[in-house]
Amino acid sequence: MTTLLLAIIAVLVVTAAADLFSDKIRIAAPILLLVLGAGVALIPNMPAIEAMPEFVLTVILPPLLYSSAVNMSVSEFRRNLLPIGVLAIVLVALSSAAIGFAVNLMAPGVGIAACIALGAIVSPTDAVATAIVKKAGVSQRVVTILEGEGLVNDATALVILSSAVGAMTSRISAGHVVLDFVIAVVGAVVIGWLVGRVMIWLRSKINSATPDTVLSLATPFVAFLPAEYLHSSGLVAAVIAGLVASHRGPRLLTPTQRMSSKTTWDSLMMILESSVFLLMGLELTSVVGDLEGDSFGWRLALGVAAITLVLTLILRAAVTMPLLSVLARWSGRRARFKSRLQHASEKFGAALDLESALSQQESQQTNATHQGRRERFQRRLTRLVSDLDYHTDHPLGSREGSVMVWAGMRGSITLAAAQTLPLGTAHRSFLIFVAFLVAAASLLIQGTTLNQVVRLVKPARTVGVSRDEHDAIRQLIRHAARAVHPPEAICNLLVKFNIDVTNKDADRDHIRRAAMTLARQQFEAMRNYSGGDDDDADSGPGQFPLGSMQDRRRLAEISYDYALDIIIAQRTALLDANDAGLFSPEGIGEALDILDADQLSLETRAISLN
C-alpha cells in the first residue's frame, strides 16, 4: 500500500511539474511526460509496467472525452459537422484499409485481417493529443474540427477493429461492418442524449455544488456502461452526453455549480491526460520485452512503423485538401444567397407584423401557437444567415489544411486499442510494438515541430473578440435588462427621488440604473444596520428612506429578486444568441463569465444579510 501511495504522489508531482515547465521550455507537457516515462522504463532492473487496456478504455477515456465535449461549443461543432464526419469516418475507414494492405505486403505472415486491425488501431487521432494544437495559436475553427474528429473517430476505429478481429476466425462482409458501425453510433447517440438530459435535469434540482460535481463526474460512466452493454459505442455516448451538458448546462445550472464542476474537471483532466502519456512511456519495457519472443524482429517493426506513419500523413493530406477545397467552393456559393436570405427574413418579419395586426380577433391560444411557429422559423433564418457569415469569416485554405494534416497525432487510444487484440492473434507483440512506435513517433515528431510548421505556413490565427462584437453584445445585454420592469416597491421609491417611472417616453436605461442603485443601497443598509432609534429617519440626501427593519429586509429581498431577474434575462438572451450563432463562442463566453461573477456577488451579499 505504501508503494502505491508513493507512486500516486510521484505521478501528481510530476504532472504538476510538467505543466509548469512546459511553457518555459516550449515543449508540450504530454511530450515531456512521454519522454520521461520512456526514460524511467529504460532504467536497468526497472520492473515492466503494463496497463490493462480495459482500464484505459473504460476508466480514463470516457471522462476525458466527456470533458472535452463539455468544453466544446455545440454551435461550432454543428457548423463543422461535415468536415468532422469526413475525417472521423471516411478517413479512418480509408486509412484502415490502405495501411492494412501496405503492412500485409511488408509482413505477409501476419495476415490481412490482422493488418487491417493494425490500420484501424493507428488511424484515429487522439482528442487528448489535440491539447498540443491549442497552444500553437491556430484558428478556433481548426481546433474545433480537430477536437471533434478526435471525439468521434474512436467509434469508427473500434468498430473496424472489432470486425477485423472477427474476420480472423470467420468471414465478415463489408455490409456487416457498415451495419455494426451504424448500430454502434445511432445507439450511442440515443443513449448519450438521454443520459445527458436526465443527468442535467437531476443536477438542476440540486442546490449544493458538491453533490452536483459528484453527479457530473458520474455522467460519462453512466452513458458509457449501458451503451457498451447494448453493443453501441460507449465513447460516443460519453461525447454526446458531454455535448448535451455543454448546451443545457448554462441554462439549468447555477454559476456556483458550473464553476465548481469546471474547477474539478480541469484538475481531473490534467491528471488523467498526464497519466495516459506517462503510462505510454512506462510501458516501453513491457512492449519491447514481448517482442523478443516474436519471429519478426524490431528492425522490421521500425520499418513498418515508419511506412505506416508516412501513410497516415499522406492519406490525411489526400482527404483533407480536397475536402477543404469543396468546403471553400460551397462557402462561396452560399455567400451569394446571403442577400436573398436577408431579404426573405425582412419580408417574413413584415408579414408577421401584418398578420399580427389582422389576427386581433383570433383566440389567445391560437395567437400564441402562431407566434411560437413564427419565432421558430425566424430563428432558423437567423441561424442560417449567421452560419453563412461564419463560413465566410473563417475560411479554410491550404495553409489551414497543412496544419490540420500535421496536427493529426496519435496517442493513448492507439496503444489501448492495440492491447485489446486477442491473445491468440498471430504476431500480437509485433503489432502492439508497431502501434506503440507510430503513436510515440507521431507525438514526438509532429508534436515538437507543430509550432515551426505553424510559423512556416502562416495559417489564420486565433483572434480576440472584436470591438464591434463587444458593442453588439453589450447592446443585447442592455436590451434584455431594459425588458425587465422594476417591481412596484422599487418604483415607489424611485418616485420619491423624483424619477418618473410612468412616462412611456422615459429613459428605460436610466430607470433601470436607478433601480439597481437602490438595490445596492438596500443591501448596504441591511448589512450596516446596527439598530437604534433612527429607524424612521432618512439616510441622507440621495439615499432611500430607511424605514423600519422589517421594511428594509423586505425591500432588500425585492431588490435581490429584481437584480437576479435582470441577470437571468441577460443570460437567456446571450444563450439564445449563441444558439443562433450571432456571436463567437469567445465573446459569448466572456459575457457569460461576467454575468456569473455578478450573480455570485449578488448571492454572496444575500448570504451576508442572513
C-alpha positions, 0 to 999 in steps of 0.5 A: 500500500505504501508503494502505491501511495508513493507512486500516486504522489510521484505521478501528481508531482510530476504532472504538476511539474510538467505543466509548469515547465512546459511553457518555459521550455516550449515543449508540450507537457504530454511530450515531456511526460512521454519522454520521461516515462520512456526514460524511467522504463529504460532504467536497468532492473526497472520492473515492466509496467503494463496497463490493462487496456480495459482500464484505459478504455473504460476508466480514463477515456470516457471522462476525458472525452466527456470533458472535452465535449463539455468544453466544446461549443455545440454551435461550432461543432454543428457548423463543422459537422461535415468536415468532422464526419469526413475525417472521423469516418471516411478517413479512418475507414480509408486509412484502415484499409490502405495501411492494412494492405501496405503492412500485409505486403511488408509482413505477409505472415501476419495476415490481412485481417490482422493488418487491417486491425493494425490500420484501424488501431493507428488511424484515429487521432487522439482528442487528448493529443489535440491539447498540443494544437491549442497552444500553437495559436491556430484558428478556433475553427481548426481546433474545433474540427480537430477536437471533434474528429478526435471525439468521434473517430474512436467509434469508427476505429473500434468498430473496424477493429472489432470486425477485423478481429472477427474476420480472423476466425470467420468471414465478415462482409463489408455490409456487416461492418457498415451495419455494426458501425451504424448500430454502434453510433445511432445507439450511442447517440440515443443513449448519450442524449438521454443520459445527458438530459436526465443527468442535467435535469437531476443536477438542476434540482440540486442546490449544493455544488458538491453533490452536483460535481459528484453527479457530473463526474458520474455522467460519462460512466453512466452513458458509457456502461449501458451503451457498451452493454447494448453493443453501441459505442460507449465513447460516443455516448460519453461525447454526446452526453458531454455535448448535451451538458455543454448546451443545457448546462448554462441554462439549468445550472447555477454559476456556483455549480458550473464553476465548481464542476469546471474547477474539478474537471480541469484538475481531473483532466490534467491528471488523467491526460498526464497519466495516459502519456506517462503510462505510454512511456512506462510501458516501453519495457513491457512492449519491447520485452514481448517482442523478443519472443516474436519471429519478426524482429524490431528492425522490421517493426521500425520499418513498418512503423515508419511506412505506416506513419508516412501513410497516415500523413499522406492519406490525411493530406489526400482527404483533407485538401480536397475536402477543404477545397469543396468546403471553400467552393460551397462557402462561396456559393452560399455567400451569394444567397446571403442577400436573398436570405436577408431579404426573405427574413425582412419580408417574413418579419413584415408579414408577421407584423401584418398578420399580427395586426389582422389576427386581433380577433383570433383566440389567445391560444391560437395567437400564441401557437402562431407566434411560437411557429413564427419565432421558430422559423425566424430563428432558423433564418437567423441561424442560417444567415449567421452560419453563412457569415461564419463560413465566410469569416473563417475560411479554410485554405491550404495553409489551414489544411497543412496544419490540420494534416500535421496536427493529426497525432496519435496517442493513448487510444492507439496503444489501448486499442492495440492491447485489446487484440486477442491473445491468440492473434498471430504476431500480437507483440509485433503489432502492439510494438508497431502501434506503440512506435507510430503513436510515440513517433507521431507525438514526438515528431509532429508534436515538437515541430507543430509550432515551426510548421505553424510559423512556416505556413502562416495559417489564420490565427486565433483572434480576440473578440472584436470591438464591434462584437463587444458593442453588439453584445453589450447592446443585447445585454442592455436590451434584455435588462431594459425588458425587465420592469422594476417591481412596484416597491422599487418604483415607489421609491424611485418616485420619491427621488423624483424619477418618473417611472410612468412616462412611456417616453422615459429613459428605460436605461436610466430607470433601470440604473436607478433601480439597481442603485437602490438595490445596492443601497438596500443591501448596504443598509441591511448589512450596516444596520446596527439598530437604534432609534433612527429607524424612521429617519432618512439616510441622507440626501440621495439615499432611500428612506430607511424605514423600519427593519422589517421594511428594509429586509423586505425591500432588500429581498425585492431588490435581490429578486429584481437584480437576479431577474435582470441577470437571468434575462441577460443570460437567456438572451446571450444563450439564445444568441449563441444558439443562433450563432450571432456571436463567437463562442469567445465573446459569448463566453466572456459575457457569460463569465461576467454575468456569473461573477455578478450573480455570485456577488449578488448571492454572496451579499444575500448570504451576508444579510442572513 
